[in-house]
Structures are given as structure tokens and as C-alpha cells.
Amino acid sequence: MLDYEVMYGLFGADDGELAGRTLVNLTSGSPEQAQEATRWAAGRGAAYVDGAIMTTPPGVGSAEVMFLYSGSAEVFAQQLPVLRVLGDPLHLGTEPGAASLYDAALLGLMWSTMTGWLHGTALATADAAAGHTAVDFTAVAVRWLGTVARFISLYATQVDAGAYPGDDATVDVQVAAIGHLIHAAEARGIDNALPELLKATLERTQAAGHGSDSFASVVEVLRTSGVRR
């Protein structure tokens, strides 16, 4: 379903239709909408679990694909045999909005990663005479992402601890390095909006006193740049 309003519309005004039933909703939406849907279902006597589909339609039914769920652990366990048919079910806890929250965060990660890959592909293939192809670059990029994943796992512990020891590449070093990317892209006529945004974020992190800290310290700037609830 497109959104929560479509779900509400499908059930219409018959409040008794859901009484005694279990509703597992895989509609895309916000955590707040998931919380409201939980209250809506409870008001109609239905057990409710919210979820998110982490694939496109061709991936449905594959055990390699995650389906995220949140809400009642008991209801989730009862419906597990059915949910496994769709993909690999991952329960994120009893807070109803957790699946939608992770969905939004993971999509942000996907878009950032894929846009970074496309920028790198455009850069690597800019000189046709060099003979580099997107396939050539991507084979190296996928291997590099394995190394990046290990950095992410290390940095996750730093974020949780709120301490960012600069015993690897510090923010100061990263600012210098991203300058090389911007120069190379500019020389080849590649759009630099993405690396310029990253550089500006790193420079704000420097200004906040984290120049000698690890890259993970950028999270402190990201947490304070918007309105936190």
C-alpha cells in the first residue's frame, strides 16, 4: 500500500471488521504514523504489528531480504511462519514506530551510498580514452565497501560511547582528502554538489572542535544541526 491513508480506506468505516484479528501493516510511512495506526487498530479490537519492506517487488519471497517489524513481540512470534514466506523477518522491538524509523534511516543510507557510487563512477569513467568502465570501477568499489563496513562497525561503538579517539584518519585528514576528490572531479567536469556538501559538514565538525577526532565525531554536528525532539 502507498501510505497509511490507503490502509484506513481499505477497511472503511466498519469498526467491527478487524475485531479479534491480527493486522500486519507493511505500508511505508513515519514512526508517528505507525504509532497512530497501533492506537487505531487497538480501538477496533485488532492486534497490530507495523513493518517495512526492505526490497523492491522482485525481492519479495527471498530469504536474503530483510522485512522489518515492530510492535507486540507476542503477535510477531505468532505470525512468524507467515512472515517468513515474505523474507527474513527482523523484529526491532515493541516500540511501534521502530520499523518505520529504521526504514527511513536505511533508505537514507542507501541513497547516500548509491549517489556516492554514481559520483565515483562518473569520475572514474570520465576519460573515455582511459577505457575504464562502470563495471570495472564497481568491482573495486564493492570490495572497498567491505572495508568501509568494518570502519562503520568500529565507529558505532564510538558513537554509543560519545568518545571519538583520533587514532585513525582524523577529521582534519579527511577534509584534506576530500579536497583531492573535489579537484579531480572539477577537472573532469563532474558535478561536485555531493562532495562539497560532505566537505562543508566536515568543516563544521572541525569548527565544533573535533578536528583531531575520528570521522565518527561528525554525528555530533548532525545531531545539533536540526531541531531535536
Biotite code that builds the C-alpha atoms (Angstrom):
import biotite.structure as struc

atoms = struc.array([
    struc.Atom([0.000, 0.000, 0.000], chain_id="A", res_id=1, res_name="MET", atom_name="CA", element="C"),
    struc.Atom([1.131, 3.523, -0.755], chain_id="A", res_id=2, res_name="LEU", atom_name="CA", element="C"),
    struc.Atom([0.539, 5.035, 2.683], chain_id="A", res_id=3, res_name="ASP", atom_name="CA", element="C"),
    struc.Atom([-1.463, 4.733, 5.892], chain_id="A", res_id=4, res_name="TYR", atom_name="CA", element="C"),
    struc.Atom([-4.446, 6.603, 4.458], chain_id="A", res_id=5, res_name="GLU", atom_name="CA", element="C"),
    struc.Atom([-4.825, 3.872, 1.848], chain_id="A", res_id=6, res_name="VAL", atom_name="CA", element="C"),
    struc.Atom([-4.842, 1.272, 4.620], chain_id="A", res_id=7, res_name="MET", atom_name="CA", element="C"),
    struc.Atom([-7.524, 3.141, 6.540], chain_id="A", res_id=8, res_name="TYR", atom_name="CA", element="C"),
    struc.Atom([-9.573, 3.493, 3.371], chain_id="A", res_id=9, res_name="GLY", atom_name="CA", element="C"),
    struc.Atom([-9.437, -0.225, 2.609], chain_id="A", res_id=10, res_name="LEU", atom_name="CA", element="C"),
    struc.Atom([-11.118, -1.062, 5.900], chain_id="A", res_id=11, res_name="PHE", atom_name="CA", element="C"),
    struc.Atom([-13.682, 1.690, 5.579], chain_id="A", res_id=12, res_name="GLY", atom_name="CA", element="C"),
    struc.Atom([-15.961, 2.687, 8.424], chain_id="A", res_id=13, res_name="ALA", atom_name="CA", element="C"),
    struc.Atom([-16.788, -0.834, 9.642], chain_id="A", res_id=14, res_name="ASP", atom_name="CA", element="C"),
    struc.Atom([-15.154, -0.750, 13.073], chain_id="A", res_id=15, res_name="ASP", atom_name="CA", element="C"),
    struc.Atom([-16.058, -4.374, 13.745], chain_id="A", res_id=16, res_name="GLY", atom_name="CA", element="C"),
    struc.Atom([-14.299, -5.826, 10.718], chain_id="A", res_id=17, res_name="GLU", atom_name="CA", element="C"),
    struc.Atom([-10.942, -6.097, 12.496], chain_id="A", res_id=18, res_name="LEU", atom_name="CA", element="C"),
    struc.Atom([-12.162, -7.242, 15.917], chain_id="A", res_id=19, res_name="ALA", atom_name="CA", element="C"),
    struc.Atom([-10.266, -10.325, 17.059], chain_id="A", res_id=20, res_name="GLY", atom_name="CA", element="C"),
    struc.Atom([-7.975, -10.282, 14.027], chain_id="A", res_id=21, res_name="ARG", atom_name="CA", element="C"),
    struc.Atom([-4.276, -9.611, 13.570], chain_id="A", res_id=22, res_name="THR", atom_name="CA", element="C"),
    struc.Atom([-3.206, -6.810, 11.236], chain_id="A", res_id=23, res_name="LEU", atom_name="CA", element="C"),
    struc.Atom([0.383, -6.713, 9.946], chain_id="A", res_id=24, res_name="VAL", atom_name="CA", element="C"),
    struc.Atom([0.874, -3.476, 8.042], chain_id="A", res_id=25, res_name="ASN", atom_name="CA", element="C"),
    struc.Atom([3.789, -3.054, 5.628], chain_id="A", res_id=26, res_name="LEU", atom_name="CA", element="C"),
    struc.Atom([2.854, 0.444, 4.494], chain_id="A", res_id=27, res_name="THR", atom_name="CA", element="C"),
    struc.Atom([5.638, 2.995, 4.130], chain_id="A", res_id=28, res_name="SER", atom_name="CA", element="C"),
    struc.Atom([5.332, 5.915, 6.497], chain_id="A", res_id=29, res_name="GLY", atom_name="CA", element="C"),
    struc.Atom([6.720, 7.716, 9.521], chain_id="A", res_id=30, res_name="SER", atom_name="CA", element="C"),
    struc.Atom([7.204, 6.405, 13.072], chain_id="A", res_id=31, res_name="PRO", atom_name="CA", element="C"),
    struc.Atom([4.442, 8.735, 14.230], chain_id="A", res_id=32, res_name="GLU", atom_name="CA", element="C"),
    struc.Atom([2.034, 7.255, 11.690], chain_id="A", res_id=33, res_name="GLN", atom_name="CA", element="C"),
    struc.Atom([2.918, 3.759, 12.906], chain_id="A", res_id=34, res_name="ALA", atom_name="CA", element="C"),
    struc.Atom([2.157, 4.773, 16.475], chain_id="A", res_id=35, res_name="GLN", atom_name="CA", element="C"),
    struc.Atom([-1.190, 6.224, 15.423], chain_id="A", res_id=36, res_name="GLU", atom_name="CA", element="C"),
    struc.Atom([-2.021, 3.083, 13.432], chain_id="A", res_id=37, res_name="ALA", atom_name="CA", element="C"),
    struc.Atom([-1.315, 0.969, 16.511], chain_id="A", res_id=38, res_name="THR", atom_name="CA", element="C"),
    struc.Atom([-3.813, 3.017, 18.501], chain_id="A", res_id=39, res_name="ARG", atom_name="CA", element="C"),
    struc.Atom([-6.299, 2.877, 15.619], chain_id="A", res_id=40, res_name="TRP", atom_name="CA", element="C"),
    struc.Atom([-6.099, -0.936, 15.435], chain_id="A", res_id=41, res_name="ALA", atom_name="CA", element="C"),
    struc.Atom([-6.371, -1.328, 19.206], chain_id="A", res_id=42, res_name="ALA", atom_name="CA", element="C"),
    struc.Atom([-9.504, 0.808, 19.173], chain_id="A", res_id=43, res_name="GLY", atom_name="CA", element="C"),
    struc.Atom([-11.034, -1.713, 16.788], chain_id="A", res_id=44, res_name="ARG", atom_name="CA", element="C"),
    struc.Atom([-10.018, -4.750, 18.807], chain_id="A", res_id=45, res_name="GLY", atom_name="CA", element="C"),
    struc.Atom([-7.212, -5.851, 16.497], chain_id="A", res_id=46, res_name="ALA", atom_name="CA", element="C"),
    struc.Atom([-3.710, -6.992, 17.301], chain_id="A", res_id=47, res_name="ALA", atom_name="CA", element="C"),
    struc.Atom([-1.227, -4.952, 15.277], chain_id="A", res_id=48, res_name="TYR", atom_name="CA", element="C"),
    struc.Atom([2.369, -5.153, 14.079], chain_id="A", res_id=49, res_name="VAL", atom_name="CA", element="C"),
    struc.Atom([3.943, -2.482, 11.894], chain_id="A", res_id=50, res_name="ASP", atom_name="CA", element="C"),
    struc.Atom([6.546, -3.302, 9.278], chain_id="A", res_id=51, res_name="GLY", atom_name="CA", element="C"),
    struc.Atom([8.701, -2.174, 6.385], chain_id="A", res_id=52, res_name="ALA", atom_name="CA", element="C"),
    struc.Atom([9.701, -3.977, 3.183], chain_id="A", res_id=53, res_name="ILE", atom_name="CA", element="C"),
    struc.Atom([13.427, -3.590, 2.527], chain_id="A", res_id=54, res_name="MET", atom_name="CA", element="C"),
    struc.Atom([13.351, -4.583, -1.124], chain_id="A", res_id=55, res_name="THR", atom_name="CA", element="C"),
    struc.Atom([11.647, -3.926, -4.440], chain_id="A", res_id=56, res_name="THR", atom_name="CA", element="C"),
    struc.Atom([8.851, -6.294, -5.604], chain_id="A", res_id=57, res_name="PRO", atom_name="CA", element="C"),
    struc.Atom([11.162, -8.837, -7.317], chain_id="A", res_id=58, res_name="PRO", atom_name="CA", element="C"),
    struc.Atom([12.911, -9.447, -3.972], chain_id="A", res_id=59, res_name="GLY", atom_name="CA", element="C"),
    struc.Atom([9.758, -10.443, -2.088], chain_id="A", res_id=60, res_name="VAL", atom_name="CA", element="C"),
    struc.Atom([9.929, -14.099, -1.097], chain_id="A", res_id=61, res_name="GLY", atom_name="CA", element="C"),
    struc.Atom([13.723, -14.211, -0.847], chain_id="A", res_id=62, res_name="SER", atom_name="CA", element="C"),
    struc.Atom([15.240, -15.307, 2.468], chain_id="A", res_id=63, res_name="ALA", atom_name="CA", element="C"),
    struc.Atom([18.134, -12.909, 1.770], chain_id="A", res_id=64, res_name="GLU", atom_name="CA", element="C"),
    struc.Atom([15.881, -9.854, 2.016], chain_id="A", res_id=65, res_name="VAL", atom_name="CA", element="C"),
    struc.Atom([15.007, -8.197, 5.338], chain_id="A", res_id=66, res_name="MET", atom_name="CA", element="C"),
    struc.Atom([11.473, -7.336, 6.363], chain_id="A", res_id=67, res_name="PHE", atom_name="CA", element="C"),
    struc.Atom([11.472, -5.101, 9.433], chain_id="A", res_id=68, res_name="LEU", atom_name="CA", element="C"),
    struc.Atom([8.778, -5.337, 12.121], chain_id="A", res_id=69, res_name="TYR", atom_name="CA", element="C"),
    struc.Atom([7.992, -3.581, 15.389], chain_id="A", res_id=70, res_name="SER", atom_name="CA", element="C"),
    struc.Atom([5.232, -3.790, 17.957], chain_id="A", res_id=71, res_name="GLY", atom_name="CA", element="C"),
    struc.Atom([3.934, -6.669, 20.025], chain_id="A", res_id=72, res_name="SER", atom_name="CA", element="C"),
    struc.Atom([6.576, -9.394, 20.342], chain_id="A", res_id=73, res_name="ALA", atom_name="CA", element="C"),
    struc.Atom([3.858, -11.927, 21.094], chain_id="A", res_id=74, res_name="GLU", atom_name="CA", element="C"),
    struc.Atom([1.882, -11.141, 17.944], chain_id="A", res_id=75, res_name="VAL", atom_name="CA", element="C"),
    struc.Atom([5.085, -11.148, 15.894], chain_id="A", res_id=76, res_name="PHE", atom_name="CA", element="C"),
    struc.Atom([6.003, -14.605, 17.201], chain_id="A", res_id=77, res_name="ALA", atom_name="CA", element="C"),
    struc.Atom([2.518, -15.930, 16.446], chain_id="A", res_id=78, res_name="GLN", atom_name="CA", element="C"),
    struc.Atom([2.677, -14.740, 12.840], chain_id="A", res_id=79, res_name="GLN", atom_name="CA", element="C"),
    struc.Atom([6.316, -15.702, 12.226], chain_id="A", res_id=80, res_name="LEU", atom_name="CA", element="C"),
    struc.Atom([5.588, -18.734, 9.967], chain_id="A", res_id=81, res_name="PRO", atom_name="CA", element="C"),
    struc.Atom([3.611, -16.492, 7.598], chain_id="A", res_id=82, res_name="VAL", atom_name="CA", element="C"),
    struc.Atom([6.092, -13.614, 7.757], chain_id="A", res_id=83, res_name="LEU", atom_name="CA", element="C"),
    struc.Atom([8.993, -15.903, 6.836], chain_id="A", res_id=84, res_name="ARG", atom_name="CA", element="C"),
    struc.Atom([7.320, -16.564, 3.488], chain_id="A", res_id=85, res_name="VAL", atom_name="CA", element="C"),
    struc.Atom([7.861, -12.915, 2.540], chain_id="A", res_id=86, res_name="LEU", atom_name="CA", element="C"),
    struc.Atom([11.538, -12.725, 3.517], chain_id="A", res_id=87, res_name="GLY", atom_name="CA", element="C"),
    struc.Atom([13.807, -12.700, 6.552], chain_id="A", res_id=88, res_name="ASP", atom_name="CA", element="C"),
    struc.Atom([11.711, -11.150, 9.384], chain_id="A", res_id=89, res_name="PRO", atom_name="CA", element="C"),
    struc.Atom([13.597, -8.934, 11.832], chain_id="A", res_id=90, res_name="LEU", atom_name="CA", element="C"),
    struc.Atom([11.774, -7.721, 14.954], chain_id="A", res_id=91, res_name="HIS", atom_name="CA", element="C"),
    struc.Atom([13.174, -4.405, 16.189], chain_id="A", res_id=92, res_name="LEU", atom_name="CA", element="C"),
    struc.Atom([11.318, -4.198, 19.485], chain_id="A", res_id=93, res_name="GLY", atom_name="CA", element="C"),
    struc.Atom([7.947, -3.366, 20.921], chain_id="A", res_id=94, res_name="THR", atom_name="CA", element="C"),
    struc.Atom([8.004, 0.375, 20.160], chain_id="A", res_id=95, res_name="GLU", atom_name="CA", element="C"),
    struc.Atom([5.526, 0.592, 17.230], chain_id="A", res_id=96, res_name="PRO", atom_name="CA", element="C"),
    struc.Atom([7.476, 3.150, 15.221], chain_id="A", res_id=97, res_name="GLY", atom_name="CA", element="C"),
    struc.Atom([10.827, 1.348, 15.217], chain_id="A", res_id=98, res_name="ALA", atom_name="CA", element="C"),
    struc.Atom([10.366, -0.377, 11.853], chain_id="A", res_id=99, res_name="ALA", atom_name="CA", element="C"),
    struc.Atom([9.409, 2.882, 10.118], chain_id="A", res_id=100, res_name="SER", atom_name="CA", element="C"),
    struc.Atom([12.296, 4.698, 11.821], chain_id="A", res_id=101, res_name="LEU", atom_name="CA", element="C"),
    struc.Atom([14.835, 2.111, 10.646], chain_id="A", res_id=102, res_name="TYR", atom_name="CA", element="C"),
    struc.Atom([13.233, 2.083, 7.197], chain_id="A", res_id=103, res_name="ASP", atom_name="CA", element="C"),
    struc.Atom([13.774, 5.837, 6.785], chain_id="A", res_id=104, res_name="ALA", atom_name="CA", element="C"),
    struc.Atom([17.314, 5.668, 8.177], chain_id="A", res_id=105, res_name="ALA", atom_name="CA", element="C"),
    struc.Atom([18.284, 2.734, 5.950], chain_id="A", res_id=106, res_name="LEU", atom_name="CA", element="C"),
    struc.Atom([16.844, 4.364, 2.847], chain_id="A", res_id=107, res_name="LEU", atom_name="CA", element="C"),
    struc.Atom([18.920, 7.437, 3.650], chain_id="A", res_id=108, res_name="GLY", atom_name="CA", element="C"),
    struc.Atom([21.982, 5.199, 3.868], chain_id="A", res_id=109, res_name="LEU", atom_name="CA", element="C"),
    struc.Atom([21.096, 3.551, 0.549], chain_id="A", res_id=110, res_name="MET", atom_name="CA", element="C"),
    struc.Atom([20.582, 6.840, -1.289], chain_id="A", res_id=111, res_name="TRP", atom_name="CA", element="C"),
    struc.Atom([23.797, 8.325, 0.094], chain_id="A", res_id=112, res_name="SER", atom_name="CA", element="C"),
    struc.Atom([25.798, 5.214, -0.780], chain_id="A", res_id=113, res_name="THR", atom_name="CA", element="C"),
    struc.Atom([24.372, 4.847, -4.273], chain_id="A", res_id=114, res_name="MET", atom_name="CA", element="C"),
    struc.Atom([24.803, 8.547, -5.052], chain_id="A", res_id=115, res_name="THR", atom_name="CA", element="C"),
    struc.Atom([28.410, 8.334, -3.839], chain_id="A", res_id=116, res_name="GLY", atom_name="CA", element="C"),
    struc.Atom([28.941, 5.299, -6.066], chain_id="A", res_id=117, res_name="TRP", atom_name="CA", element="C"),
    struc.Atom([27.434, 7.097, -9.076], chain_id="A", res_id=118, res_name="LEU", atom_name="CA", element="C"),
    struc.Atom([29.636, 10.144, -8.426], chain_id="A", res_id=119, res_name="HIS", atom_name="CA", element="C"),
    struc.Atom([32.658, 7.864, -8.242], chain_id="A", res_id=120, res_name="GLY", atom_name="CA", element="C"),
    struc.Atom([31.560, 6.057, -11.398], chain_id="A", res_id=121, res_name="THR", atom_name="CA", element="C"),
    struc.Atom([31.167, 9.335, -13.264], chain_id="A", res_id=122, res_name="ALA", atom_name="CA", element="C"),
    struc.Atom([34.656, 10.353, -12.126], chain_id="A", res_id=123, res_name="LEU", atom_name="CA", element="C"),
    struc.Atom([36.315, 7.027, -12.927], chain_id="A", res_id=124, res_name="ALA", atom_name="CA", element="C"),
    struc.Atom([34.773, 6.812, -16.403], chain_id="A", res_id=125, res_name="THR", atom_name="CA", element="C"),
    struc.Atom([35.097, 10.494, -17.360], chain_id="A", res_id=126, res_name="ALA", atom_name="CA", element="C"),
    struc.Atom([38.084, 9.911, -19.634], chain_id="A", res_id=127, res_name="ASP", atom_name="CA", element="C"),
    struc.Atom([36.840, 7.608, -22.385], chain_id="A", res_id=128, res_name="ALA", atom_name="CA", element="C"),
    struc.Atom([40.371, 7.181, -23.724], chain_id="A", res_id=129, res_name="ALA", atom_name="CA", element="C"),
    struc.Atom([41.438, 5.557, -20.443], chain_id="A", res_id=130, res_name="ALA", atom_name="CA", element="C"),
    struc.Atom([38.985, 2.726, -21.059], chain_id="A", res_id=131, res_name="GLY", atom_name="CA", element="C"),
    struc.Atom([37.601, 2.450, -17.526], chain_id="A", res_id=132, res_name="HIS", atom_name="CA", element="C"),
    struc.Atom([34.020, 1.202, -17.375], chain_id="A", res_id=133, res_name="THR", atom_name="CA", element="C"),
    struc.Atom([31.362, 1.360, -14.690], chain_id="A", res_id=134, res_name="ALA", atom_name="CA", element="C"),
    struc.Atom([31.682, -2.415, -14.298], chain_id="A", res_id=135, res_name="VAL", atom_name="CA", element="C"),
    struc.Atom([35.454, -2.131, -13.794], chain_id="A", res_id=136, res_name="ASP", atom_name="CA", element="C"),
    struc.Atom([35.081, 0.579, -11.167], chain_id="A", res_id=137, res_name="PHE", atom_name="CA", element="C"),
    struc.Atom([32.215, -1.165, -9.396], chain_id="A", res_id=138, res_name="THR", atom_name="CA", element="C"),
    struc.Atom([34.209, -4.383, -8.933], chain_id="A", res_id=139, res_name="ALA", atom_name="CA", element="C"),
    struc.Atom([36.774, -2.380, -6.964], chain_id="A", res_id=140, res_name="VAL", atom_name="CA", element="C"),
    struc.Atom([34.130, -0.274, -5.227], chain_id="A", res_id=141, res_name="ALA", atom_name="CA", element="C"),
    struc.Atom([32.240, -3.299, -3.888], chain_id="A", res_id=142, res_name="VAL", atom_name="CA", element="C"),
    struc.Atom([35.455, -4.658, -2.377], chain_id="A", res_id=143, res_name="ARG", atom_name="CA", element="C"),
    struc.Atom([36.161, -1.233, -0.849], chain_id="A", res_id=144, res_name="TRP", atom_name="CA", element="C"),
    struc.Atom([32.705, -1.155, 0.706], chain_id="A", res_id=145, res_name="LEU", atom_name="CA", element="C"),
    struc.Atom([33.695, -4.221, 2.754], chain_id="A", res_id=146, res_name="GLY", atom_name="CA", element="C"),
    struc.Atom([36.478, -2.163, 4.317], chain_id="A", res_id=147, res_name="THR", atom_name="CA", element="C"),
    struc.Atom([34.090, 0.744, 4.847], chain_id="A", res_id=148, res_name="VAL", atom_name="CA", element="C"),
    struc.Atom([31.670, -1.595, 6.634], chain_id="A", res_id=149, res_name="ALA", atom_name="CA", element="C"),
    struc.Atom([34.409, -2.517, 9.098], chain_id="A", res_id=150, res_name="ARG", atom_name="CA", element="C"),
    struc.Atom([35.019, 1.174, 9.803], chain_id="A", res_id=151, res_name="PHE", atom_name="CA", element="C"),
    struc.Atom([31.298, 1.677, 10.372], chain_id="A", res_id=152, res_name="ILE", atom_name="CA", element="C"),
    struc.Atom([31.200, -1.165, 12.910], chain_id="A", res_id=153, res_name="SER", atom_name="CA", element="C"),
    struc.Atom([34.158, 0.377, 14.761], chain_id="A", res_id=154, res_name="LEU", atom_name="CA", element="C"),
    struc.Atom([32.642, 3.848, 14.693], chain_id="A", res_id=155, res_name="TYR", atom_name="CA", element="C"),
    struc.Atom([29.298, 2.579, 16.006], chain_id="A", res_id=156, res_name="ALA", atom_name="CA", element="C"),
    struc.Atom([30.915, 1.776, 19.356], chain_id="A", res_id=157, res_name="THR", atom_name="CA", element="C"),
    struc.Atom([32.428, 5.274, 19.435], chain_id="A", res_id=158, res_name="GLN", atom_name="CA", element="C"),
    struc.Atom([29.056, 6.893, 18.750], chain_id="A", res_id=159, res_name="VAL", atom_name="CA", element="C"),
    struc.Atom([27.422, 4.912, 21.565], chain_id="A", res_id=160, res_name="ASP", atom_name="CA", element="C"),
    struc.Atom([30.260, 5.869, 23.926], chain_id="A", res_id=161, res_name="ALA", atom_name="CA", element="C"),
    struc.Atom([30.306, 9.519, 22.833], chain_id="A", res_id=162, res_name="GLY", atom_name="CA", element="C"),
    struc.Atom([34.103, 9.329, 22.503], chain_id="A", res_id=163, res_name="ALA", atom_name="CA", element="C"),
    struc.Atom([35.957, 9.592, 19.188], chain_id="A", res_id=164, res_name="TYR", atom_name="CA", element="C"),
    struc.Atom([39.659, 8.744, 19.527], chain_id="A", res_id=165, res_name="PRO", atom_name="CA", element="C"),
    struc.Atom([41.566, 10.076, 16.543], chain_id="A", res_id=166, res_name="GLY", atom_name="CA", element="C"),
    struc.Atom([43.818, 7.050, 16.204], chain_id="A", res_id=167, res_name="ASP", atom_name="CA", element="C"),
    struc.Atom([42.971, 6.568, 12.535], chain_id="A", res_id=168, res_name="ASP", atom_name="CA", element="C"),
    struc.Atom([42.173, 9.148, 9.862], chain_id="A", res_id=169, res_name="ALA", atom_name="CA", element="C"),
    struc.Atom([41.037, 12.259, 11.756], chain_id="A", res_id=170, res_name="THR", atom_name="CA", element="C"),
    struc.Atom([38.514, 14.834, 10.564], chain_id="A", res_id=171, res_name="VAL", atom_name="CA", element="C"),
    struc.Atom([41.406, 17.167, 9.689], chain_id="A", res_id=172, res_name="ASP", atom_name="CA", element="C"),
    struc.Atom([42.875, 14.484, 7.448], chain_id="A", res_id=173, res_name="VAL", atom_name="CA", element="C"),
    struc.Atom([39.504, 13.796, 5.836], chain_id="A", res_id=174, res_name="GLN", atom_name="CA", element="C"),
    struc.Atom([38.983, 17.481, 4.989], chain_id="A", res_id=175, res_name="VAL", atom_name="CA", element="C"),
    struc.Atom([42.297, 17.497, 3.130], chain_id="A", res_id=176, res_name="ALA", atom_name="CA", element="C"),
    struc.Atom([41.490, 14.236, 1.365], chain_id="A", res_id=177, res_name="ALA", atom_name="CA", element="C"),
    struc.Atom([38.061, 15.342, 0.157], chain_id="A", res_id=178, res_name="ILE", atom_name="CA", element="C"),
    struc.Atom([39.741, 18.369, -1.373], chain_id="A", res_id=179, res_name="GLY", atom_name="CA", element="C"),
    struc.Atom([41.550, 15.992, -3.737], chain_id="A", res_id=180, res_name="HIS", atom_name="CA", element="C"),
    struc.Atom([38.225, 14.444, -4.771], chain_id="A", res_id=181, res_name="LEU", atom_name="CA", element="C"),
    struc.Atom([36.727, 17.857, -5.470], chain_id="A", res_id=182, res_name="ILE", atom_name="CA", element="C"),
    struc.Atom([39.763, 18.892, -7.527], chain_id="A", res_id=183, res_name="HIS", atom_name="CA", element="C"),
    struc.Atom([39.736, 15.683, -9.587], chain_id="A", res_id=184, res_name="ALA", atom_name="CA", element="C"),
    struc.Atom([36.000, 15.933, -10.257], chain_id="A", res_id=185, res_name="ALA", atom_name="CA", element="C"),
    struc.Atom([36.174, 19.614, -11.172], chain_id="A", res_id=186, res_name="GLU", atom_name="CA", element="C"),
    struc.Atom([38.991, 18.950, -13.637], chain_id="A", res_id=187, res_name="ALA", atom_name="CA", element="C"),
    struc.Atom([36.787, 16.372, -15.374], chain_id="A", res_id=188, res_name="ARG", atom_name="CA", element="C"),
    struc.Atom([33.579, 18.368, -15.392], chain_id="A", res_id=189, res_name="GLY", atom_name="CA", element="C"),
    struc.Atom([31.841, 16.206, -12.791], chain_id="A", res_id=190, res_name="ILE", atom_name="CA", element="C"),
    struc.Atom([29.145, 17.786, -10.594], chain_id="A", res_id=191, res_name="ASP", atom_name="CA", element="C"),
    struc.Atom([30.612, 18.436, -7.162], chain_id="A", res_id=192, res_name="ASN", atom_name="CA", element="C"),
    struc.Atom([27.460, 19.159, -5.146], chain_id="A", res_id=193, res_name="ALA", atom_name="CA", element="C"),
    struc.Atom([27.791, 15.951, -3.102], chain_id="A", res_id=194, res_name="LEU", atom_name="CA", element="C"),
    struc.Atom([31.477, 16.212, -2.116], chain_id="A", res_id=195, res_name="PRO", atom_name="CA", element="C"),
    struc.Atom([31.060, 19.942, -1.449], chain_id="A", res_id=196, res_name="GLU", atom_name="CA", element="C"),
    struc.Atom([28.230, 19.116, 0.966], chain_id="A", res_id=197, res_name="LEU", atom_name="CA", element="C"),
    struc.Atom([30.407, 16.499, 2.677], chain_id="A", res_id=198, res_name="LEU", atom_name="CA", element="C"),
    struc.Atom([33.314, 18.940, 2.907], chain_id="A", res_id=199, res_name="LYS", atom_name="CA", element="C"),
    struc.Atom([31.073, 21.607, 4.448], chain_id="A", res_id=200, res_name="ALA", atom_name="CA", element="C"),
    struc.Atom([29.837, 19.095, 7.040], chain_id="A", res_id=201, res_name="THR", atom_name="CA", element="C"),
    struc.Atom([33.398, 18.095, 7.904], chain_id="A", res_id=202, res_name="LEU", atom_name="CA", element="C"),
    struc.Atom([34.394, 21.753, 8.224], chain_id="A", res_id=203, res_name="GLU", atom_name="CA", element="C"),
    struc.Atom([31.517, 22.331, 10.651], chain_id="A", res_id=204, res_name="ARG", atom_name="CA", element="C"),
    struc.Atom([32.817, 19.354, 12.615], chain_id="A", res_id=205, res_name="THR", atom_name="CA", element="C"),
    struc.Atom([36.263, 20.946, 12.694], chain_id="A", res_id=206, res_name="GLN", atom_name="CA", element="C"),
    struc.Atom([34.767, 24.213, 13.888], chain_id="A", res_id=207, res_name="ALA", atom_name="CA", element="C"),
    struc.Atom([32.990, 22.350, 16.687], chain_id="A", res_id=208, res_name="ALA", atom_name="CA", element="C"),
    struc.Atom([36.378, 21.215, 17.998], chain_id="A", res_id=209, res_name="GLY", atom_name="CA", element="C"),
    struc.Atom([36.551, 17.713, 16.533], chain_id="A", res_id=210, res_name="HIS", atom_name="CA", element="C"),
    struc.Atom([39.369, 18.203, 14.032], chain_id="A", res_id=211, res_name="GLY", atom_name="CA", element="C"),
    struc.Atom([41.640, 15.711, 15.800], chain_id="A", res_id=212, res_name="SER", atom_name="CA", element="C"),
    struc.Atom([38.821, 13.226, 16.422], chain_id="A", res_id=213, res_name="ASP", atom_name="CA", element="C"),
    struc.Atom([37.716, 10.325, 14.246], chain_id="A", res_id=214, res_name="SER", atom_name="CA", element="C"),
    struc.Atom([35.213, 10.637, 11.406], chain_id="A", res_id=215, res_name="PHE", atom_name="CA", element="C"),
    struc.Atom([32.527, 9.315, 13.764], chain_id="A", res_id=216, res_name="ALA", atom_name="CA", element="C"),
    struc.Atom([32.517, 12.688, 15.548], chain_id="A", res_id=217, res_name="SER", atom_name="CA", element="C"),
    struc.Atom([30.548, 14.096, 12.588], chain_id="A", res_id=218, res_name="VAL", atom_name="CA", element="C"),
    struc.Atom([27.489, 12.613, 14.294], chain_id="A", res_id=219, res_name="VAL", atom_name="CA", element="C"),
    struc.Atom([27.693, 15.373, 16.914], chain_id="A", res_id=220, res_name="GLU", atom_name="CA", element="C"),
    struc.Atom([27.238, 18.035, 14.211], chain_id="A", res_id=221, res_name="VAL", atom_name="CA", element="C"),
    struc.Atom([24.424, 16.081, 12.564], chain_id="A", res_id=222, res_name="LEU", atom_name="CA", element="C"),
    struc.Atom([22.614, 15.788, 15.891], chain_id="A", res_id=223, res_name="ARG", atom_name="CA", element="C"),
    struc.Atom([22.704, 19.530, 16.530], chain_id="A", res_id=224, res_name="THR", atom_name="CA", element="C"),
    struc.Atom([22.026, 20.842, 13.009], chain_id="A", res_id=225, res_name="SER", atom_name="CA", element="C"),
    struc.Atom([18.264, 20.303, 13.199], chain_id="A", res_id=226, res_name="GLY", atom_name="CA", element="C"),
    struc.Atom([15.506, 20.521, 15.779], chain_id="A", res_id=227, res_name="VAL", atom_name="CA", element="C"),
    struc.Atom([15.714, 17.503, 18.082], chain_id="A", res_id=228, res_name="ARG", atom_name="CA", element="C"),
    struc.Atom([12.632, 16.205, 19.806], chain_id="A", res_id=229, res_name="ARG", atom_name="CA", element="C"),
])
